[in-house]
Amino acid sequence: MNETTLNKQIVVEPYKISGTWVFDFPPARIVAQPFWQGVPAILGLVLRRKDMTDVDEFRLTFSDGPFPEWDGELDMVENETGGPRYCLKGVEGELSGRLFLLEAFFSEPPPKIYFRFERIES
């Protein structure tokens, strides 16, 4: 059962460019920011679990706390100079340091990131 707390939810819509997952975040003037090492593998794992391997874009909602209908969570396994590393079922990924420097996302890397993947209906 998913617990729910009041917290900030961030929504981005990752899409593929030349086979690479990227995202835009207009409030911070970010366009086509690629996900870093290991994150594409995490995205692929969750997309397979949700039977969404056929998508070239999707809606990703994430937060530092549980929220309604979250799909899973990433645990921080270490925080290095290049950015925090998170793990989902043995797959580690380094999230872009730019993600965490933005006040719009998190003021510091959270110990857990809760997420939900959704299809974008045309």
KAZI-V560150 format. One record per backbone hydrogen bond with DSSP energy under -1.0 kcal/mol. CO is the residue of the C=O (numbers start at 0). NH is the residue of the N-H. Records with the same first field share a line. If there is no record, write none. Layout:
CO = NH + NH
//
This chain:
9 = 61
11 = 59
13 = 57
14 = 21
16 = 19
19 = 16
20 = 34
21 = 14
22 = 32
24 = 27 + 29
25 = 28
29 = 24
32 = 22
35 = 38
36 = 93
37 = 41
38 = 42
39 = 43
40 = 44
41 = 45
42 = 46
43 = 47
44 = 48
45 = 49
46 = 51
47 = 50
51 = 54
55 = 15
58 = 117
59 = 11
60 = 115
61 = 9
62 = 113
65 = 4
66 = 69
71 = 114
73 = 112
74 = 86
77 = 84
79 = 82
82 = 79
83 = 94
84 = 76 + 77
85 = 92
86 = 74
87 = 90
90 = 87
92 = 85
95 = 98
101 = 104
110 = 75
112 = 73
113 = 62
114 = 70 + 71
115 = 60
117 = 58
//
